[in-house]
Amino acid sequence: MQGETVNLSPMTPSADRVKRQAYYDRIAKHNLAPLWESLSTLVSEKPNTPAEPARWSYDQTVRAPLMEAGELITAEEAERRVLILENPGLPGTASITHSLYAGVQLVLPGEVAPAHRHTQNALRFVLEGKGAHTAVNGERTAMYPGDLVITPAWTWHDHGNETDTPMVWLDGLDIPMVSFFDASFAEKFDTAVQAETRPQGDSPARYGRNLAPVDWQPESPASPIFNYPYSETRETLATFATNDVPDPCHGHKLRYVNPADGGHVTPTMAAFMQLLPVGFKSTPYRSTDASVVSVVEGTGTAIIGNQTYTFAPRDILVVPSWTSVTWHAASETILFSFSDRAAQTKLNLWREDRAGQ
Ligand code: 1HN
């Protein structure tokens, strides 16, 4: 790091600058550095993220290379056949925001993504396919476009596609958060496919009906429901949109809930789904939780910071922390999003700014 602290104020007389730099160079050899040269960057008046707004067009830039990967490597060999969506402002970090990882995963007919577990929480948002499955701790769930599936930290999970259609989903993991804490552990299961120890449908029946086994004590801070099906989310959004006026910033926005405690679906990542009525123009909004947005239905434009993007179904957009976003829905639009809000609210860091209100 020697010499890297040449961050001296231009107002400093040059003799002092030379003296101070010589001093910085001297103390750097002992792993010492002057706080006064970096204080305002370290403790900024407002968030100042290197992450940038971004959009991936599914049809134009993601789908073809993903299918090509399907010809280069099997899901089993890759362990997970995923194209990482890397934020252009965070090159080489496998991060889509400073705290989150995202990727697009392909499981072809007949393939298995072998069972493993890790301390990272994961969520999947289904983009394409008809009924391939994820198994979590011995229970399978069939996945359809728009479903939100979670595989919480340290749960055994594998994916399989016994259908005749490719399965594609967006993965969201808290990998950068876990690496920040240096708390990554992972292990492989003995077999590629874990045995089915609970019948399909057990978790939704047990926990997904506003009921719970009377003596149930949650063992995990994540939701016991591991598939939130789009058929149900869509119906709720339609009712919400019929019975309410849209919020000026969000349209009609829902959050996915952990029925055990009313909190978010995982202890680190929160997930949301919103409906923007046809012609809706939102007022600018920003919050400290950067979001990854997946377009489910509809077309329109998004203004993120000073970038304008058009969007279409299955496109993925990133709204960095404390960066203003405005949505314009050319047709009725449904947006899924996830962020680190679950972690930020626990740490009392989360803030929002509803401009103009
Ligand atoms: C993982 O376990 C999955 O289970 C997907 O599908 C992506 C990226 C990094 C580490 C683990 C999955 C992952 C991952």
Residues whose N, C-alpha, C, O or C-beta is under 5 A from the ligand:
A	BS01	1HN	R80 D171
